Amino acid sequence: MPVKMIIATGINDEIGKDNDLLWDIPEDMQYFRETTSGSAVLMGRKTHDSIGRLLPNRTNYILSRTEGDNMVSKCQADELCKQYNNSDATLWIIGGEQVYEMFKHEVRQLHWTLVDESYPDADAHMDMSFVSEEFYRLYGLELCDLASVGVYERF
Ligand SMILES: NC(=O)c1ccc[n+]([C@@H]2O[C@H](COP(=O)([O-])OP(=O)(O)OC[C@H]3O[C@@H](n4cnc5c(N)ncnc54)[C@H](OP(=O)(O)O)[C@@H]3O)[C@@H](O)[C@H]2O)c1
């Protein structure tokens, strides 16, 4: 499968604060690990800083205006999306805010964990309203009391 997005949001589109996540949900971390393992991932440089290392068992692409190992420019990332959308291999868009917003129109499948809380202090958000217009729901998966995953396919 081609370009996919994996994201977790609070009920008001919150995704982060102080370049970190807003929650600690081991089940969701495990879901992220298992779902993206063996594929390629594209993340922003700030998300890479937040993770603090390359993700193992995955090809890591890091969007940045600075050149370096694993770093890609916007132009190169656009080209990657084009390639993956014409292939059987998967490229996961894994955030953060700038990267989700920039590549949302490339996404063919979305794995969206909805965390059933609001986070008024959040400083990173992703407007998910494009989903209701452009995607249909494939299935839902209960993770824990706090969060559940919905998988959506683009029409
Ligand atoms: N809840 C979730 O599912 C989830 C997932 C991932 C991340 N997050 C959260 O999201 C937040 C980070 O998001 P963010 O928006 O601040 O940062 P980000 O999207 O992770 O990274 C932003 C960086 O991308 C690079 N970039 C942006 N536009 C570019 C362009 N046109 N050309 C080349 N490079 C470009 C720049 O890197 P340079 O400065 O190096 O040029 C920029 O600083 C954190 O709080 C993190 O925890 C949440």
The ligand as an ORCA input file, in Angstrom:
! r2SCAN-3c Opt
* xyz 0 1
  N       0.113     13.027     18.278
  C       0.817     12.563     17.264
  O       0.407     11.606     16.599
  C       2.134     13.195     16.937
  C       2.984     12.598     16.004
  C       4.204     13.230     15.709
  C       4.524     14.417     16.331
  N       3.675     14.955     17.229
  C       3.982     16.228     17.896
  O       4.048     17.267     16.921
  C       4.883     18.315     17.438
  C       5.933     18.675     16.397
  O       5.300     19.213     15.248
  P       5.926     20.499     14.486
  O       4.932     20.936     13.486
  O       6.399     21.477     15.504
  O       7.246     19.928     13.797
  P       7.505     18.803     12.676
  O       6.422     18.800     11.641
  O       7.833     17.518     13.350
  O       8.890     19.331     12.048
  C       8.970     20.646     11.537
  C      10.257     20.766     10.758
  O      10.088     20.214      9.435
  C      10.970     20.885      8.548
  N      10.176     21.509      7.477
  C       8.954     22.077      7.535
  N       8.615     22.591      6.335
  C       9.664     22.324      5.494
  C       9.909     22.593      4.107
  N       9.023     23.244      3.323
  N      11.084     22.186      3.593
  C      11.992     21.520      4.353
  N      11.822     21.251      5.670
  C      10.655     21.646      6.221
  C      11.692     21.971      9.344
  O      12.918     21.389      9.802
  P      14.253     22.302      9.980
  O      13.919     23.269     11.073
  O      15.318     21.310     10.332
  O      14.499     22.956      8.643
  C      10.716     22.192     10.495
  O      11.334     22.765     11.647
  C       5.498     17.771     18.723
  O       4.766     18.241     19.848
  C       5.318     16.276     18.586
  O       5.293     15.592     19.823
  C       2.496     14.373     17.554
*
